[in-house]
Amino acid sequence: NGKYFAVALGDNCIDVYKHALVAFEERSLKEEHIEKAKQKALGFSDEEIEMQPFFPYRRIGCCNDHSSAVKHFDFDNFSAFIRSVSESNELLFCYVPSGRQNQSLTEMATKTWSTEHCILSWTVKSIWGLGVGGGSNSINSVDRSFYKVPPWASAFGGNEPAPCPCPPGYISKGSFEPVDVFQTNNFPGEGMSSSWGHHVCVTGDDCGKVKLFRWPAFGFKQAYRAYVGHGAHVSEVRFSHDNDFVISAGGNDMAIFQWRHRVPNKIYVKNLPNKKDEFGKFTISDFDLREHLIGTFSSVLKAARWKAEPFNRLRADRRSAGRSIVPSFDTQLRDALMRETHVSQADLKRLEFDIRLQRASREEFSEDDEILPDRDIVSCAIFPSGAQEAFKYFPSVQNGCRMTERWASITFRTQEECDDAISLFGGRNVIQHPELYRGDFLALYPLYRRVSEQDTDFDRAPKSFVDQHMPPAIEVRTNLVDPVHATKVSTFWVPIGDEHYEEKNCNRGNPHFMFVSDHDALFVDLSWIYSEAMQKVKEEMQEKARQAGITEDGYQYPYTFEEVLQFSQESDAEWNRVEEWSNSDERYGRTYPGDECLPSYALWRQAWHQKARSGKSGSLAGSKLLR
């Protein structure tokens, strides 16, 4: 709880301090002079004494029951106990803040711990392999993830692991439906036994390997993934605060490694409410914001994937119900997509699917239509600051507002649920295709909160998406039946207004929309952009082959030497363009200093091609492309 902090020492002790800084001006002048005299006697210079205008931390407890140096320790979730491990393989427990030892193992077995740094405990007993004994130096460090992740599926693990997230065009050999094959109940205190998903833990050992385990790791022959890179033993490993990275520190190799922790089915939600009250706290607390996020992405917008197909069943249902159909939508959409000349054929298909799915989620269906189940959410993490796109306009200067620093990450149960959330709420299409957004083919949605039907906010909000500046209130039907009226129960959701944002009524009153993406909020994932760029080159080559009379089934790879050479040259050119974009400070570049647009490789590439056609581009990538 931040009230205490502890220090493990080499003299077999753990010192407990009260985490409170007391300034000199808060005490009497006599106490200040006494403290400065003590520091002077200890050898501090006058400059060092003047740089520290606080009294030193005061030790209030000490645990000195170990027989050797203390290497690891953890606080429990209520900051009432500490467990510690020493070099002599001792696992001891003590009270906080006194440091007195607690020998009741029955009581300690039911406690939950805020961190997992002790290499000896029931929850990590299976990280020790057969034949690993003797000293505790075989495994030097362990750490547990802060949030749950979906179980490892055969598509992302096993003997032939697939890359995650899967690049465009990749066909997995396994199932995209993650299945918890372990069926292991959670450790006591870690949630209900029926809760879905689990934590993971990472270890560093004397063999120079970084291993990833399922947590709790107490099964027989616990499976793991090992990663090599260090030239000596690994002394320390830690997860980042958002679970997206693992930092490992080596021993004799003097190296610090940063590992990317891939979590499948994960999205990043940015531009969240950031207004604070007079006490410096958010008007929407993290607890309330988590409830709003889970409700928004689980219940608000839902549409079956078949409704995004050619709309055959949708048209039949509406005809049988006697409702009107908008026949011009397909024609208008086709004409609008034909104007997107800088987009590949595969991107056009994905874009059309996203537009149709959004339109299907806004259609009114009859009472006989199926009620889609809520999406299963594994974890939801909220962070007060650090979003990379903070203070930039979204979706544009003309139609948006400045983004906030507050952001969150949400992990879904299946890949399909994650893809649907990106299609319905995603903001990348709006950024890359502003004309479709202005033409009302693409829509953006704010964060929603649940209200009652009699709420005045629900009465005032529009009930249909008729204006980009007026997000609608949404009624969601459920399978629950009201026992009094014998009707299905509905939930009601209204958008969260600008009163919870620091910047109100910005840019002609445009509302704040959520920016949802499958990329990290802290940096741009170049590996994903590389794979997309290479896929575009492949699709362009296949399109040229189809125009030349070669069928798609018969054209898998270039056949002639000239085609192989051309494919290699265009791949190298595309690779160089991505490198140039990552260091470009031009408009839509990754390092663009302005705030009127977000980084976008697709728009930057479109502008680059226009410059290349006009003869203004003299880069290496341009010379390869023109040649």
Secondary structure as UniProt FT lines:
FT   STRAND          4..8
FT   TURN            10..11
FT   STRAND          14..18
FT   HELIX           24..26
FT   HELIX           29..41
FT   TURN            42..43
FT   HELIX           46..50
FT   STRAND          59..63
FT   STRAND          70..76
FT   TURN            77..78
FT   STRAND          81..86
FT   TURN            87..88
FT   STRAND          91..95
FT   TURN            96..98
FT   HELIX           105..108
FT   TURN            109..110
FT   HELIX           122..127
FT   TURN            130..131
FT   HELIX           136..138
FT   STRAND          139..144
FT   TURN            154..156
FT   TURN            158..159
FT   TURN            168..169
FT   TURN            188..189
FT   TURN            193..194
FT   STRAND          198..205
FT   TURN            206..207
FT   STRAND          209..215
FT   TURN            220..221
FT   STRAND          224..228
FT   STRAND          234..239
FT   TURN            241..242
FT   STRAND          245..250
FT   TURN            252..253
FT   STRAND          256..260
FT   TURN            264..265
FT   STRAND          266..270
FT   TURN            278..279
FT   HELIX           286..295
FT   HELIX           296..300
FT   HELIX           305..308
FT   HELIX           312..320
FT   TURN            321..322
FT   HELIX           328..338
FT   TURN            341..342
FT   HELIX           345..361
FT   TURN            367..368
FT   STRAND          377..383
FT   TURN            388..391
FT   STRAND          393..394
FT   TURN            397..399
FT   STRAND          401..402
FT   STRAND          407..412
FT   HELIX           415..425
FT   HELIX           428..432
FT   HELIX           434..438
FT   TURN            439..440
FT   STRAND          448..451
FT   TURN            453..454
FT   HELIX           456..460
FT   TURN            468..469
FT   STRAND          474..481
FT   TURN            483..485
FT   STRAND          488..495
FT   HELIX           498..500
FT   HELIX           506..509
FT   STRAND          515..517
FT   HELIX           526..547
FT   TURN            548..549
FT   TURN            552..554
FT   HELIX           561..582
FT   TURN            587..588
FT   TURN            590..591
FT   HELIX           601..614
FT   HELIX           620..626
//
